[in-house]
Amino acid sequence: MVRAMEEPEFIKDQRGRKKAVVLSIRQYNELLEDLHDLAVLAERRDEPTTNWEEVKRKLRADGLLRD
């Protein structure tokens, strides 16, 4: 998720209209990560869900969660 950071720099034409934007590498990478997360979410939206109690039970059975 893109956090409040430095402001992006806009490249403008002679009339002052915004034509492009310059982002920091960090902002760019965070946007790419967000885009990837949204793509995964869209691909998986029709998959069945598992309730939290079932997830905890499986994690306990695998030794990955303790009370």
C-alpha angles and dihedrals in degrees: 000000000000110000129203102282139140114330117261117249117239124211111214135194125235090279093053096253115146111249104164142003132225116212131185115253088249093055091046093050092047091052090050090050091050090049091051091049090052091049091052090047091051092048092051101040094106095049117109117260129231122219120238095250091056091049091051091048092053092046091051091048089052091048092244097115131044129191 
